[in-house]
Amino acid sequence: MTIDEAFQKFKSRLELTDGEQNDASKRQKRVREVMSENFHVEDDFLAGSYARHTKTKPLKDVDIFVVLGSKERHRLDELSRDLLEAVRVALVPEYGEDKVSIGRRCVQVRFGGDEDDDKVMSIDVVPAFTEGDNYKIADPQSEGDWAVTNPKIHSAKATACNKDFDLKWKPVVKMAKKWNEHKGKPIKPSFLIEVMAIDLLKGPFSGGYPYELKALFAALEARISETWNDPAGLGPPVSDRMDAAACKNARKVLAETGQSVDRAIYLAKTGNVGGALRIWRDEVFGSRFSIS
């Protein structure tokens, strides 16, 4: 297997299968129905990396924005955690007490016990209210208790970046996210990688996957300590979980990865393709990167 063939296969293995798409459709449809049975819902739509096609396998955290209508706006005068708790209580009868929990800005429904890669592992329900052209969502950990965001702007920017990068931007982002997962998630949240890539991955795609990833890892290392704002220019920075200690650790892991990538590129240049592929698998991406 050549280096290019290995990366094409890796790209394919990170894409969602028909089984995953069908399972996601079935499960998120039922979540929407349960929400509509318990709340006045004005609109709902898929959001997050699943909707932007930057989600990696296994398929976790499919985000559903549930826009609540006028009969629910009184909840804006209450603590935002009260809204999350109300959503949790509404979902428990359908999915079970042990499968539904409150996250930072969402309520997560877990579908444990599925060993099949084609199954959705969890769905995050984000209750929201319209705020002009944007959306107000619960954020109990923030000073203001609520946050304003617009996932549709995130999606539009990702689509534009992908077009400018010869439709390779989303695959490279997914590869970087898989690296992050393989390395124990030194960059949190993984969405931060996507946000940084909006600035760091500029078209056209020209060097091939190894060289584009080499450049991206170096840029991530150099700029991980910066403040990275929400792509819509709303809400708290996406990088607010990366304190000094976390940034130091991320730089260390990124530097080590850069060395691994340099070795892999050198081995490929000198004819040791098998050695290069093993580095990409063992030291960079993990078992989903195939070497045969």
N, C-alpha and C positions, 0 to 999 in steps of 0.2 A: 504494500500500500504506500502510495506517495504521500507527502505532507499535504498537498492540496486535496487529495482524495480523503484523507483522514479528517480534515477540517470540514469538508462538504458533508461527510457522514455525521460528524459532531453537530453541525448546524441542523441537519435533519433530525437527529435524535433529541434536540432541544425543542423542536416544534411539537405542537399539540396534535395528537392523533384524532381520528374521527370518533373513537370511543370516548376520549376525554371531552371533546366538544359536545358530544351527545349527552354525556353524563352531567356536564356543567349546565347545559341547557335545561335538562330535566330538574336538577336540584335547585337551580336559581329560580326557575319558574314557580316551584312550590313555595320557596321562601317568599317570593313576591305575593303569592296568593294569601299566605298566612298574615303577612303585614297588612294587606288590604282588608282582611277579615277583622282586624283589630284596631286599625287606625284609618283616619280620613287621609287617603293617599292621593296626591295630585299628579304625581309622575314617578317613574322609577327607571333607572338605566344602569347598565354595567359601567364600571369605572376601574381605575387601578391598572396594574400592568397586564392583567388578563385582557381588558378592553383595548389597551395600547399594543397588544401583541408583543410584549417584552417579558412575559411570564415564563419562568423555567419550570421544568418537571422536577419532582411531582407537583401536581397542580394544587397549590395551597392558596388560601386567602383570595378567592374570587370576590371582588368588591361589588356590592350592589348599593347604589345611592337610592334611597327611598325618600322622595320629596313629599313632605307632609303638607296637607292643605289647610285651609283657613280655620277649620274646626279644631286644629291642633296647635295653633299659634300661641295660645295661652301658655304653652310649655316654655316659651322663650322668657317668661317672667319667673321661671323656676330655675333651680340648679340644673345644669346640663346633665349631670349624672342621673338625675331623676328620670330624664327622658331615656337614657340608656337602660336604666333598670326597668322601665315600663316596656321597652322593646324586649329585653331579656325575658321578662315574665310572660309576654305574649308568645314567645317562641318555644318556651319550655314544654308546654303540653304536646307539641308536635315532635320535638326532638329529644326531650329528656333533660332533667336537671344537670346531669353530669356532662352534657354535650354543648351547653350554651353558657358563654361567659362574656363578661364585659372587658373590652380592650380600651385603649386610650381614647379612641374616637369612634368606636364601633361596638357591635355585639357580634361575637363570633359563634358560628354553628360548626361544630366539628363532626365529621363523619368517620369516626375511628373504626378500625377493624378491617378496612379495605386494603388488601395487599396488592391489588391490581393497579398497575401504573395508569390505567385508563379511568381510574376513579378520582373524583374531586375530593380532596382531603378536608377542606374547610371553606366556608363562605363568611365573609365579613359584611354585616349589614350596617350601613352608615345612614342613620336618620338625618334628614336635612330639611332646611326651610329656604325658600327663595329669598335672596337679598339683592334686589336689583337684578343685574345680569348674572350674579354669582350665587353662592349657597352658604348658608350659615350652618355649621355642624357643631356637635357637642365636643368640648375639649376640656374636661375637668382639671387637667394638669396645668393648663395655662392660666395666666393671671386674669384674663378676661372671662374665663369659664367657657366661652364659645369661640370658634374660629371661623373665618371666612375663607372659602376656597372655590376653585372652579376646575374640576377635573376635565372638563371639555377643552379648556385651554391647554392643559398638560397633553392631552391626546393630539391636539392640532400641532403642537410643537414637535412631538415625537414623529408624527407623520411627515412634517416638513424636513426634519433632520434626516429621516430615512431616505427621502427623495433626493436630497442634496448629496447623500453618501452612497449613491448608486444602489439603493435598496439593501445596503449591507450594514446600516447603522443599528437596526434592531437586532440582527444576528450577533454583532459584536457586543452589544449591551448584554444580551442573554449569556454570551460566553463569559463576560466579566462577572455577571451575577453568579454563574455557576462556579467560577473561581472563588468568589467571596464565600459561597456556601461550603466549598471544599476546604477552605482555610479557616473555618470556624467563625465566619462572619465578622472579620475585623472592621468592616464598614457597615454601620447601622444608621438608618434602615437601608436595605438593599436599593430602595428607591433613590437614595443619595447618589448611587453610581449613575443612574439614569439621568438625574438632574445635572451632575457634573459633565456627563457625556454630551449634553446639549451644547456646552461651550467647548469641550475638549475634542470632540470628534467632528471635524469639518471636512466636507467633501472637496474634491472627489475621492472616492476609495481608490487607492493606487498601489499600495505596497503589498497586497495580499494579507490574509488574516494574521500570520505570525508577526509581520512588521507593524500592522495597525494596532495589534494588541500590545506589542512592545512599547509603542508610542503612548498608548492609553495608560498602561501601568505606570510609566514614568511620569506622565502628567498627573495622574491620581496621587502619586507619592509627593510630587512637588506642591500640590495645591489642596491636599486633604484638610489642612488646618484652617483654610479660609471659611468664611460664612457663606453658605449656599442657600439662597432664598427659594421659596416656593416659586415654581415656574410661572404661575399666574400673577406673581407679585402680591400675594395675599397671605395672611396667616403667619405663623412663626417660621423661622428658617428650617429647612429640611435637615440641616446639619446640627440641630440643637442637641442631639444625643452624643455627638462626638466631642467630648471634653479633651483636655490636654493629654490625659493618660491614654484615651482611646486613639487619639491622633498619632501619638508616639508609637503605639503598637501597630497601627495600620501602616505607618511609614516603614516600620521594620519588616512587616510581612510583604509589603509591596517591593521593598528593596531586594529581599530574598527572591521574590518572584521574578524581578528583573534579571537577576543573575541566572536563574534557571532558564529564562527565555533566551538570554544571550547564548548559553551553552547549547540549547536546543537548535538555535539558528546556525551556530558554528558547526555542530555535528552534521546537520543536514547539508551544509555547504561542502563539507569534506567527505560526503558520501555515506555517512553513518546514519541513514534514515531511521533504522530501527531504534538506535539510541536516542535520536531526537524525539521520536514518537513516545518512547517510554517516559521521557522528561515531561512532555506535554500532559501525559496521563497521570503519572505518579506525583509530580511536583506542582502541577498547575491546575488541572481541571478535575481529576478524579476519574472514577471508573466509567463514567458515561462517555468519556473520550476513548474511542476504540482504536486499537493499534493493528487490527487485522480485519 
